[in-house]
Structure formats: C-alpha cells, structure tokens
C-alpha cells in the first residue's frame, strides 16, 4: 500500500463521515431538539 492509496482511503472516509453528519443534522427526528437549542439565547431567566 503506497501513500496515495492511504490518502484516498482517508479522503473517502472523511467524505462518508461528513455525509453522515449532514444526514443526522437534517433528519426530521432532531428538529424539535434543534429548535429548542436555537431559541435558548432568547429565553429570559
């Protein structure tokens, strides 16, 4: 295995992880939790 093969595998792994995070963030089951977190700075103590 040469360095270019290793670099290619790391790039593909990083892309898959990135797409997984994007899919998780845009999934509908997290919307309520993210909406709550987005409104935290506007709540009064």
N, CA, C and O atoms as CSV, one atom per row, in Angstrom:
chain,resi,resn,atom,element,x,y,z
A,1,UNK,N,N,0.865,-1.175,0.000
A,1,UNK,CA,C,0.000,0.000,0.000
A,1,UNK,C,C,0.906,1.231,0.000
A,1,UNK,O,O,1.748,1.395,0.882
A,2,UNK,N,N,0.725,2.072,-0.977
A,2,UNK,CA,C,1.530,3.286,-1.012
A,2,UNK,C,C,0.765,4.448,-0.385
A,2,UNK,O,O,-0.395,4.312,0.002
A,3,UNK,N,N,1.438,5.590,-0.294
A,3,UNK,CA,C,0.872,6.750,0.392
A,3,UNK,C,C,-0.369,7.287,-0.317
A,3,UNK,O,O,-1.274,7.799,0.341
A,4,UNK,N,N,-0.429,7.181,-1.637
A,4,UNK,CA,C,-1.592,7.696,-2.368
A,4,UNK,C,C,-2.842,6.871,-2.101
A,4,UNK,O,O,-3.942,7.421,-2.046
A,5,UNK,N,N,-2.694,5.581,-1.937
A,5,UNK,CA,C,-3.831,4.734,-1.591
A,5,UNK,C,C,-4.343,5.094,-0.202
A,5,UNK,O,O,-5.550,5.174,0.023
A,6,UNK,N,N,-3.421,5.309,0.721
A,6,UNK,CA,C,-3.809,5.695,2.081
A,6,UNK,C,C,-4.521,7.038,2.078
A,6,UNK,O,O,-5.534,7.206,2.757
A,7,UNK,N,N,-4.005,7.988,1.328
A,7,UNK,CA,C,-4.644,9.306,1.237
A,7,UNK,C,C,-6.045,9.203,0.640
A,7,UNK,O,O,-6.968,9.881,1.091
A,8,UNK,N,N,-6.199,8.362,-0.363
A,8,UNK,CA,C,-7.511,8.172,-0.975
A,8,UNK,C,C,-8.495,7.571,0.017
A,8,UNK,O,O,-9.651,7.991,0.072
A,9,UNK,N,N,-8.054,6.600,0.795
A,9,UNK,CA,C,-8.931,5.973,1.788
A,9,UNK,C,C,-9.324,6.965,2.870
A,9,UNK,O,O,-10.473,6.966,3.311
A,10,UNK,N,N,-8.401,7.806,3.305
A,10,UNK,CA,C,-8.713,8.817,4.314
A,10,UNK,C,C,-9.704,9.831,3.758
A,10,UNK,O,O,-10.618,10.252,4.467
A,11,UNK,N,N,-9.536,10.228,2.501
A,11,UNK,CA,C,-10.457,11.177,1.878
A,11,UNK,C,C,-11.865,10.599,1.770
A,11,UNK,O,O,-12.840,11.280,2.089
A,12,UNK,N,N,-11.974,9.375,1.333
A,12,UNK,CA,C,-13.286,8.730,1.203
A,12,UNK,C,C,-13.924,8.560,2.585
A,12,UNK,O,O,-15.127,8.774,2.734
A,13,UNK,N,N,-13.145,8.182,3.585
A,13,UNK,CA,C,-13.667,8.040,4.944
A,13,UNK,C,C,-14.172,9.373,5.478
A,13,UNK,O,O,-15.239,9.432,6.088
A,14,UNK,N,N,-13.418,10.438,5.256
A,14,UNK,CA,C,-13.839,11.765,5.706
A,14,UNK,C,C,-15.125,12.198,5.002
A,14,UNK,O,O,-15.994,12.805,5.628
A,15,UNK,N,N,-15.257,11.897,3.723
A,15,UNK,CA,C,-16.476,12.244,2.992
A,15,UNK,C,C,-17.679,11.487,3.549
A,15,UNK,O,O,-18.751,12.067,3.725
A,16,UNK,N,N,-17.507,10.211,3.824
A,16,UNK,CA,C,-18.604,9.406,4.371
A,16,UNK,C,C,-19.010,9.925,5.746
A,16,UNK,O,O,-20.200,10.008,6.049
A,17,UNK,N,N,-18.038,10.272,6.578
A,17,UNK,CA,C,-18.354,10.816,7.905
A,17,UNK,C,C,-19.089,12.148,7.767
A,17,UNK,O,O,-20.075,12.389,8.463
A,18,UNK,N,N,-18.617,13.007,6.877
A,18,UNK,CA,C,-19.275,14.289,6.660
A,18,UNK,C,C,-20.717,14.106,6.200
A,18,UNK,O,O,-21.620,14.760,6.721
A,19,UNK,N,N,-20.939,13.230,5.239
A,19,UNK,CA,C,-22.299,12.987,4.755
A,19,UNK,C,C,-23.175,12.388,5.852
A,19,UNK,O,O,-24.368,12.685,5.914
A,20,UNK,N,N,-22.609,11.559,6.709
A,20,UNK,CA,C,-23.364,11.013,7.841
A,20,UNK,C,C,-23.793,12.094,8.811
A,20,UNK,O,O,-24.918,12.071,9.311
A,21,UNK,N,N,-22.909,13.041,9.083
A,21,UNK,CA,C,-23.250,14.144,9.986
A,21,UNK,C,C,-24.329,15.022,9.368
A,21,UNK,O,O,-25.256,15.446,10.059
A,22,UNK,N,N,-24.215,15.297,8.074
A,22,UNK,CA,C,-25.239,16.103,7.395
A,22,UNK,C,C,-26.588,15.392,7.428
A,22,UNK,O,O,-27.614,16.019,7.692
A,23,UNK,N,N,-26.593,14.091,7.163
A,23,UNK,CA,C,-27.844,13.317,7.201
A,23,UNK,C,C,-28.448,13.353,8.605
A,23,UNK,O,O,-29.658,13.522,8.752
A,24,UNK,N,N,-27.618,13.196,9.634
A,24,UNK,CA,C,-28.104,13.214,11.010
A,24,UNK,C,C,-28.697,14.583,11.351
A,24,UNK,O,O,-29.759,14.664,11.969
A,25,UNK,N,N,-28.015,15.655,10.949
A,25,UNK,CA,C,-28.474,17.001,11.280
A,25,UNK,C,C,-29.773,17.356,10.572
A,25,UNK,O,O,-30.579,18.112,11.115
A,26,UNK,N,N,-29.995,16.832,9.379
A,26,UNK,CA,C,-31.190,17.164,8.609
A,26,UNK,C,C,-32.320,16.166,8.802
A,26,UNK,O,O,-33.383,16.314,8.199
A,27,UNK,N,N,-32.106,15.148,9.636
A,27,UNK,CA,C,-33.186,14.180,9.833
A,27,UNK,C,C,-34.312,14.828,10.634
A,27,UNK,O,O,-34.062,15.682,11.485
A,28,UNK,N,N,-35.532,14.427,10.366
A,28,UNK,CA,C,-36.699,15.043,10.977
A,28,UNK,C,C,-36.837,14.797,12.467
A,28,UNK,O,O,-37.444,15.609,13.164
A,29,UNK,N,N,-36.299,13.716,12.968
A,29,UNK,CA,C,-36.488,13.413,14.388
A,29,UNK,C,C,-35.678,14.334,15.299
A,29,UNK,O,O,-35.928,14.364,16.504
A,30,UNK,N,N,-34.722,15.079,14.764
A,30,UNK,CA,C,-33.931,16.005,15.577
A,30,UNK,C,C,-34.454,17.435,15.517
A,30,UNK,O,O,-33.923,18.306,16.206
A,31,UNK,N,N,-35.468,17.697,14.722
A,31,UNK,CA,C,-35.939,19.065,14.514
A,31,UNK,C,C,-36.384,19.739,15.813
A,31,UNK,O,O,-36.024,20.888,16.067
A,32,UNK,N,N,-37.146,19.047,16.618
A,32,UNK,CA,C,-37.648,19.646,17.860
A,32,UNK,C,C,-36.495,20.010,18.797
A,32,UNK,O,O,-36.485,21.087,19.393
A,33,UNK,N,N,-35.548,19.123,18.917
A,33,UNK,CA,C,-34.404,19.380,19.803
A,33,UNK,C,C,-33.561,20.547,19.288
A,33,UNK,O,O,-33.095,21.367,20.078
A,34,UNK,N,N,-33.365,20.627,17.980
A,34,UNK,CA,C,-32.587,21.727,17.419
A,34,UNK,C,C,-33.341,23.046,17.519
A,34,UNK,O,O,-32.721,24.089,17.726
A,35,UNK,N,N,-34.652,23.025,17.379
A,35,UNK,CA,C,-35.440,24.245,17.538
A,35,UNK,C,C,-35.342,24.769,18.966
A,35,UNK,O,O,-35.225,25.977,19.174
A,36,UNK,N,N,-35.388,23.878,19.947
A,36,UNK,CA,C,-35.218,24.283,21.339
A,36,UNK,C,C,-33.848,24.920,21.565
A,36,UNK,O,O,-33.740,25.961,22.212
A,37,UNK,N,N,-32.816,24.294,21.032
A,37,UNK,CA,C,-31.458,24.810,21.199
A,37,UNK,C,C,-31.287,26.161,20.509
A,37,UNK,O,O,-30.553,27.019,21.000
A,38,UNK,N,N,-31.955,26.353,19.383
A,38,UNK,CA,C,-31.845,27.615,18.659
A,38,UNK,C,C,-32.488,28.756,19.422
A,38,UNK,O,O,-32.068,29.904,19.278
A,39,UNK,N,N,-33.506,28.464,20.239
A,39,UNK,CA,C,-34.211,29.522,20.982
A,39,UNK,C,C,-33.641,29.765,22.374
A,39,UNK,O,O,-34.127,30.655,23.071
A,40,UNK,N,N,-32.646,29.023,22.802
A,40,UNK,CA,C,-32.068,29.196,24.134
A,40,UNK,C,C,-31.543,30.619,24.397
A,40,UNK,O,O,-31.765,31.131,25.494
A,41,UNK,N,N,-30.869,31.274,23.464
A,41,UNK,CA,C,-30.367,32.614,23.760
A,41,UNK,C,C,-31.473,33.651,23.988
A,41,UNK,O,O,-31.216,34.698,24.583
A,42,UNK,N,N,-32.677,33.381,23.532
A,42,UNK,CA,C,-33.765,34.340,23.631
A,42,UNK,C,C,-34.627,34.153,24.883
A,42,UNK,O,O,-35.506,34.972,25.149
A,43,UNK,N,N,-34.391,33.104,25.640
A,43,UNK,CA,C,-35.185,32.852,26.844
A,43,UNK,C,C,-34.689,33.737,27.981
A,43,UNK,O,O,-33.490,33.966,28.142
A,44,UNK,N,N,-35.639,34.222,28.755
A,44,UNK,CA,C,-35.320,35.060,29.906
A,44,UNK,C,C,-35.167,34.197,31.148
A,44,UNK,O,O,-35.880,33.210,31.324
A,45,UNK,N,N,-34.245,34.572,31.991
A,45,UNK,CA,C,-34.070,33.827,33.254
A,45,UNK,C,C,-35.052,34.264,34.308
A,45,UNK,O,O,-35.037,33.737,35.421
